[in-house]
């Protein structure tokens, strides 16, 4: 009997091995979509995520179970007492941007949710509608056109229908589908951005927030839908538009926003957490033996996360954008663009400004932008080394080690291999890239959020100051309580 079992076991192993090889060859032969390209010349419309993982599942996820879960949220009940149910006060931002990079969408939807919160109205959350060029899978496999991902696959918290704190009576956010039930079209008060935005003008962020809040509080209608202006009238009809996010006018929103439960209770989604758990082993250091207690404190764990419980206490994450971003940086320079959004916070190191003596669009001027927006390999190595040394010194002699480097990157081929070789020579024994992650279909659909959360968890992060991707990482890191010195820019 033992011999028969052994024979069957060998047969099973051979069969599984053959199937695995066949599937691997099939996946490797499947063409992969082109990743996110920076198609706009405007500041802030920056790279939205890192490169693809090495293997892409053949089809996108259906999200059936998650959509059913969202539909069954307890606040989707007409019989609930005020401020929820049929007597609640709702606001849907139909001017919220769609079919653009996730990070351009994320900073806007969080601020819209904060606006709804201070206006005592229920925020209506929406699926993320992909820009078609950014989607991982070929169009022949799409479930919808344009592709959509449920918001709760990307984030968790009050902005996605999660609960507020126990003593907070604010109404919980609801889905678009429930809004259609509780607020059918004939019961909605339509507010048009072309009637409101010109009156607010180029005000500071806090003035824009307060102006809209007054309108939403004073309007007696229970159901409000904000309608975007025609593109010919306003190219960016969002309540908090690109012109705001790409200027220092946004900074007046920082303090009230980070104190809001929309920011404080923002959490990583279970889908993203599952991907990080599955790939966590990649971040444990390899190479020379290091001190057992060498990890830095990573605030989001709530405790000293020394070796070996939390590998991210030894990680530096760096956002390395290549390829088409060179042309994007040239456009940013041409339009004299500042850093994007929270990257402008004055307490952060590495601010960017052009000296008054440097004339616009000269070789010297363009070189300043190039060095900070699209640094060359030598400059990257130097910046990484300096950032590591400065961070370690900030612990005043404590035994802190940064040993693992995570490259959030769309780079590949010879350039990436050469960069890794240089980094290894500079003392980085463990180097992980976005392409090393192994993701299932659901995780691949949110790969940009996975990269963001890995950068959030790292002890140190180096980002691109013109990037909305970097800006949203900065927000999460600072609300987690990380030191400003742990956030650097090229």
C-alpha positions in Angstrom: 0.0 0.0 0.0 2.8 2.4 0.8 4.4 1.7 -2.6 1.1 2.5 -4.3 0.7 5.7 -2.4 4.3 6.8 -3.3 3.7 6.0 -7.0 0.5 8.1 -7.0 2.3 10.9 -5.2 5.0 10.9 -7.8 2.4 10.9 -10.6 0.6 13.8 -8.9 3.8 15.8 -8.5 4.6 15.3 -12.2 1.1 16.3 -13.3 1.1 19.4 -11.1 4.5 20.3 -12.4 3.4 19.9 -16.0 0.3 22.1 -15.4 2.3 24.8 -13.7 4.8 24.9 -16.5 2.0 25.1 -19.1 0.2 27.9 -17.3 3.5 29.8 -16.8 4.3 29.6 -20.5 0.7 30.7 -21.3 0.9 33.7 -19.0 4.4 34.7 -20.2 3.1 34.6 -23.8 0.1 36.8 -23.0 0.6 40.4 -24.1 0.4 42.9 -21.3 -1.1 46.3 -21.5 0.9 49.5 -21.6 1.1 51.0 -18.2 0.1 54.5 -17.2 1.4 57.2 -19.4 1.5 60.9 -18.5 -0.8 62.3 -21.2 -1.4 65.7 -19.9 1.0 68.6 -19.8 -0.6 70.0 -16.6 1.1 69.7 -13.2 -0.1 67.1 -10.9 -1.4 64.7 -13.6 1.6 62.5 -12.6 2.6 58.9 -12.7 -0.1 56.9 -10.8 1.6 53.7 -9.8 4.5 51.5 -10.3 5.2 48.9 -12.9 3.5 45.6 -13.5 4.2 42.5 -11.6 6.1 39.8 -13.4 3.0 37.7 -14.0 -0.4 39.0 -15.0 -3.5 36.8 -14.5 -5.3 36.2 -17.8 -8.5 38.0 -16.9 -9.5 40.9 -14.6 -11.6 40.1 -11.5 -15.4 40.1 -11.5 -15.6 41.8 -8.0 -19.0 40.2 -7.6 -18.6 39.4 -3.9 -17.2 42.8 -3.1 -20.1 44.5 -4.9 -22.6 42.4 -3.0 -20.9 43.4 0.2 -21.0 47.1 -0.7 -24.7 46.8 -1.5 -25.4 45.2 1.9 -23.8 47.9 4.0 -26.1 48.7 6.9 -26.6 52.3 5.9 -28.3 51.2 2.7 -31.7 51.1 4.4 -34.5 53.6 3.8 -36.0 53.0 7.2 -33.0 54.2 9.2 -33.7 57.3 11.3 -32.3 60.7 10.4 -29.5 61.7 9.5 -29.6 58.5 7.4 -32.4 56.7 5.5 -35.1 58.4 3.4 -35.0 61.6 5.5 -31.2 62.0 5.2 -29.4 64.8 3.4 -27.2 63.6 0.5 -24.6 65.0 -1.9 -23.3 63.3 -5.0 -20.3 64.8 -6.7 -21.0 64.0 -10.4 -18.2 66.4 -11.2 -15.7 64.1 -9.5 -13.0 63.2 -12.0 -13.2 59.9 -13.9 -11.0 58.0 -16.3 -7.8 59.5 -14.9 -5.0 58.1 -12.7 -6.0 56.7 -9.3 -4.1 59.3 -7.3 -5.7 62.2 -9.1 -9.0 60.6 -8.2 -8.0 59.7 -4.6 -7.0 63.2 -3.4 -10.2 64.7 -4.8 -12.6 62.1 -3.5 -11.1 62.4 0.0 -11.6 66.1 0.0 -15.1 65.8 -1.4 -15.9 63.4 1.4 -14.5 65.9 4.0 -16.6 68.6 2.4 -19.7 66.4 2.8 -18.8 65.6 6.4 -18.5 69.3 7.5 -21.7 70.1 5.5 -23.6 67.5 7.5 -24.5 65.6 4.4 -24.0 61.9 3.3 -21.2 61.5 0.9 -22.0 59.3 -2.2 -19.0 57.1 -3.0 -18.3 55.9 -6.5 -16.4 53.2 -8.2 -13.0 54.0 -9.6 -13.3 54.4 -13.4 -10.0 53.6 -15.0 -8.4 55.6 -17.8 -8.4 53.0 -20.5 -4.7 53.4 -21.3 -3.8 52.6 -17.7 -5.7 49.3 -17.2 -3.6 46.2 -16.9 -5.7 43.9 -19.1 -6.4 44.1 -22.9 -9.8 45.5 -23.8 -11.0 42.0 -25.0 -11.1 40.9 -21.4 -12.8 44.0 -19.8 -15.9 43.5 -17.7 -17.1 47.0 -18.3 -16.2 49.9 -20.6 -14.5 51.8 -19.2 -13.1 49.3 -16.6 -14.2 49.9 -13.0 -12.9 48.9 -9.7 -15.1 49.1 -6.5 -13.8 51.8 -4.1 -13.6 49.3 -1.2 -11.0 47.3 -3.2 -8.7 50.3 -3.1 -9.4 52.0 0.3 -11.3 51.5 3.5 -12.7 54.0 5.9 -15.6 56.6 6.1 -15.0 57.8 2.5 -15.8 54.3 1.3 -18.8 53.7 3.5 -17.0 52.7 6.7 -18.1 53.7 10.2 -17.2 56.9 12.0 -16.1 56.9 15.6 -18.8 55.7 18.1 -19.5 59.3 19.4 -19.8 60.8 15.9 -23.4 61.0 14.7 -22.4 61.8 11.1 -24.2 59.9 8.4 -22.2 57.1 6.7 -21.3 57.3 3.0 -23.5 55.4 0.6 -23.0 53.9 -2.8 -24.2 55.4 -6.1 -26.8 52.6 -6.4 -28.4 53.5 -3.1 -28.3 57.2 -4.0 -30.4 56.3 -7.0 -33.0 54.7 -4.7 -33.1 57.2 -2.0 -32.7 60.2 -4.3 -34.4 59.4 -7.7 -33.8 61.9 -10.4 -37.0 63.9 -9.9 -36.1 64.6 -6.2 -32.6 66.0 -6.8 -31.5 69.5 -6.6 -28.9 70.0 -9.3 -26.1 72.5 -8.6 -24.0 73.5 -11.6 -20.3 74.2 -11.1 -20.5 76.9 -13.8 -22.8 78.9 -11.5 -20.7 78.5 -8.4 -17.0 78.2 -9.3 -16.6 81.6 -11.0 -17.9 83.3 -7.9 -15.3 81.6 -5.7 -12.5 82.2 -8.2 -8.8 81.5 -7.3 -9.4 81.5 -3.6 -7.3 79.6 -1.0 -8.2 76.0 -0.5 -9.9 76.7 2.9 -12.0 79.5 1.3 -13.1 77.1 -1.4 -14.0 74.5 1.1 -15.9 76.9 3.3 -17.8 78.4 0.4 -19.0 75.1 -0.8 -19.8 74.0 2.7 -22.1 77.0 3.2 -23.9 76.2 0.0 -24.5 72.6 0.9 -25.6 73.4 4.5 -27.9 76.2 3.5 -29.6 74.3 0.6 -32.9 72.9 2.0 -33.1 70.1 -0.6 -32.4 66.6 0.8 -30.7 65.4 -2.3 -28.0 67.4 -4.1 -26.1 66.4 -7.2 -23.3 68.6 -8.4 -23.1 68.7 -12.2 -19.9 69.5 -14.0 -19.7 72.4 -16.5 -19.0 71.6 -20.1 -15.4 71.2 -20.9 -15.5 74.3 -23.2 -16.5 76.4 -20.2 -14.2 74.7 -17.6 -11.6 72.2 -18.5 -11.4 71.1 -14.8 -14.9 71.4 -13.4 -14.1 69.5 -10.1 -15.0 71.2 -6.8 -11.3 70.9 -5.8 -9.6 71.1 -9.2 -6.2 70.5 -10.7 -5.3 74.2 -10.5 -5.8 74.0 -6.7 -3.9 70.7 -6.2 -1.0 72.0 -8.3 -0.4 75.2 -6.3 0.4 76.2 -2.7 -3.3 77.4 -2.3 -4.0 73.8 -1.3 -1.9 74.1 1.9 -4.5 75.9 3.9 -6.5 72.7 3.7 -3.9 70.5 5.4 -4.6 71.1 9.1 -8.4 70.8 8.9 -8.1 67.8 6.6 -5.7 65.8 8.7 -7.9 66.4 11.8 -11.0 65.1 9.9 -12.1 61.5 10.4 -12.1 61.2 6.6 -8.3 61.4 6.9 -7.7 60.0 10.4 -9.8 56.9 9.8 -8.6 56.2 6.2 -7.4 52.6 6.1 -5.8 50.1 3.8 -8.3 47.9 2.0 -8.3 44.1 2.8 -7.4 43.4 -0.8 -4.2 45.5 -0.5 -3.4 44.1 2.9 -3.7 40.5 1.5 -1.2 41.3 -1.3 1.3 42.8 1.2 0.9 39.8 3.5 1.5 37.4 0.6 4.7 39.2 -0.5 6.1 40.2 2.9 8.8 37.6 2.8 10.5 39.5 -0.1 11.3 42.4 2.3 13.2 40.4 4.9 16.9 41.2 4.5 19.3 38.9 2.7 23.0 39.2 2.8 25.3 40.0 5.7 24.0 39.3 9.3 22.7 42.4 10.9 21.9 43.4 14.5 18.7 41.9 15.9 17.3 45.2 17.1 18.2 47.3 14.1 14.8 48.3 12.8 13.5 51.8 12.9 10.2 52.5 14.6 7.3 52.4 12.1 4.5 54.4 13.6 1.5 52.7 12.0 2.2 49.5 14.0 1.7 51.3 17.2 4.9 49.8 18.8 8.6 49.4 18.3 8.7 47.1 15.4 12.2 45.6 15.8 13.5 42.7 13.9 12.1 40.3 12.9 8.4 41.1 13.4 8.1 43.9 10.9 10.5 43.9 7.9 9.4 47.3 6.8 11.2 48.9 9.7 14.4 48.3 7.7 13.0 49.3 4.3 13.6 52.5 2.2 11.1 52.8 -0.6 11.9 55.0 -3.6 9.7 56.1 -6.4 11.6 55.8 -9.6 9.7 56.9 -12.7 11.3 56.4 -16.1 10.3 56.2 -19.7 7.7 58.8 -20.8 8.2 60.8 -17.6 11.2 62.6 -19.1 8.9 64.4 -21.5 6.4 65.0 -18.7 9.2 66.7 -16.7 10.0 68.9 -19.7 6.4 70.0 -19.9 6.3 70.7 -16.1 9.4 72.9 -16.5 7.8 74.7 -19.5 4.8 75.6 -17.4 6.9 76.6 -14.4 5.1 74.0 -12.2 5.5 73.8 -8.5 5.5 70.6 -6.5 2.1 68.9 -6.3 -0.2 69.2 -3.3 1.1 67.9 0.0 4.6 67.6 -1.4 4.6 71.4 -0.8 4.2 71.2 2.9 6.9 73.5 4.4 8.1 71.1 7.1 9.3 68.6 4.6 12.9 68.5 3.5 14.0 69.0 -0.1 11.7 71.8 -1.3 12.0 73.0 -4.8 12.3 76.6 -6.1 14.0 78.2 -9.0 16.3 81.0 -8.0 15.2 84.5 -9.2 18.4 84.8 -11.1 17.7 81.8 -13.3 15.7 82.8 -16.4 12.7 80.8 -17.6 13.3 78.1 -20.3 17.1 78.5 -20.4 19.4 75.5 -20.3 20.2 76.3 -16.7 16.5 76.5 -15.8 15.6 73.3 -17.6 18.5 71.5 -15.9 17.2 72.4 -12.5 13.9 70.7 -13.3 15.6 67.7 -14.9 17.8 67.0 -11.8 14.8 67.0 -9.5 12.1 65.5 -11.7 14.1 62.9 -13.7 17.4 62.3 -11.9 20.1 60.2 -13.5 21.5 57.1 -11.8 24.5 58.7 -10.1 22.3 61.4 -8.6 19.8 58.7 -7.4 22.5 56.7 -5.7 23.8 59.8 -4.0 20.3 60.9 -2.8 19.5 57.4 -1.5 22.8 57.3 0.4 22.3 60.7 1.9 18.7 60.1 2.9 19.7 56.8 4.6 22.5 58.5 6.5 20.4 61.5 7.6 17.6 59.3 8.8 19.8 57.0 10.8 21.5 60.0 12.4 18.1 61.4 13.4 17.8 58.6 16.0 20.7 60.1 18.1 23.0 57.1 18.2 20.3 54.4 18.5 21.1 51.2 16.6 19.0 51.8 13.4 19.6 49.9 10.2 18.1 50.4 6.8 19.0 47.4 4.8 16.2 46.7 2.3 15.4 48.9 -0.7 12.1 48.8 -2.5 11.9 50.4 -6.0 8.5 51.5 -7.0 9.2 51.7 -10.6 8.0 51.2 -14.2 11.7 50.8 -15.3 12.8 47.5 -16.7 15.6 45.8 -18.7 19.2 46.9 -18.8 18.6 50.3 -17.1 17.0 48.7 -14.1 19.6 45.9 -13.9 22.4 48.5 -14.0 20.7 50.6 -11.3 20.4 47.5 -9.0 24.0 46.7 -9.5 25.1 50.2 -8.5 22.8 50.0 -5.4 24.3 46.7 -4.4 27.7 48.1 -4.6 26.5 50.9 -2.4 25.6 48.5 0.4 22.0 47.5 -0.3 22.0 43.7 0.1 18.2 43.3 -0.5 16.6 45.1 -3.4 12.9 44.5 -4.3 11.1 46.0 -7.2 7.4 46.4 -8.1 7.9 43.6 -10.7 8.9 41.1 -8.0 5.5 41.1 -6.4 3.3 38.1 -7.2 -0.3 39.1 -7.4 -3.7 37.4 -8.1 -6.3 39.1 -10.3 -7.9 41.1 -7.5 -4.6 42.3 -6.2 -3.3 43.1 -9.7 -6.4 45.3 -10.2 -5.2 47.5 -7.3 -1.5 47.2 -7.8 -1.0 51.0 -7.6 -2.6 51.0 -4.1 -0.3 48.1 -3.1 2.8 50.1 -4.1 1.4 53.1 -2.2 0.9 51.1 1.0 4.4 49.5 0.8 5.8 53.0 0.6 3.6 54.1 3.5 4.9 51.3 5.7 8.6 51.8 4.8 10.9 53.5 7.3 12.0 56.1 4.7 10.4 57.1 1.4 11.9 59.1 -1.5 9.4 60.4 -4.0 8.9 62.7 -6.9 7.7 66.2 -5.8 5.5 66.7 -8.9 3.7 63.4 -8.5 0.2 62.9 -7.1 1.3 59.3 -6.3 4.0 60.7 -4.1 1.7 63.3 -2.5 -0.9 60.7 -1.4 1.9 58.6 0.1 3.1 61.7 2.0 -0.4 62.2 3.4 -0.6 58.7 4.7 2.9 58.7 6.2 2.4 62.0 8.0 -1.0 61.0 9.4 0.6 57.8 10.6 3.0 59.9 12.6 6.2 59.4 10.7 8.9 62.1 11.0 9.1 64.6 8.2 12.8 63.6 7.8 11.5 60.2 6.7 10.0 61.8 3.6 12.4 62.9 0.9 12.2 64.1 -2.7 14.7 63.7 -5.5 
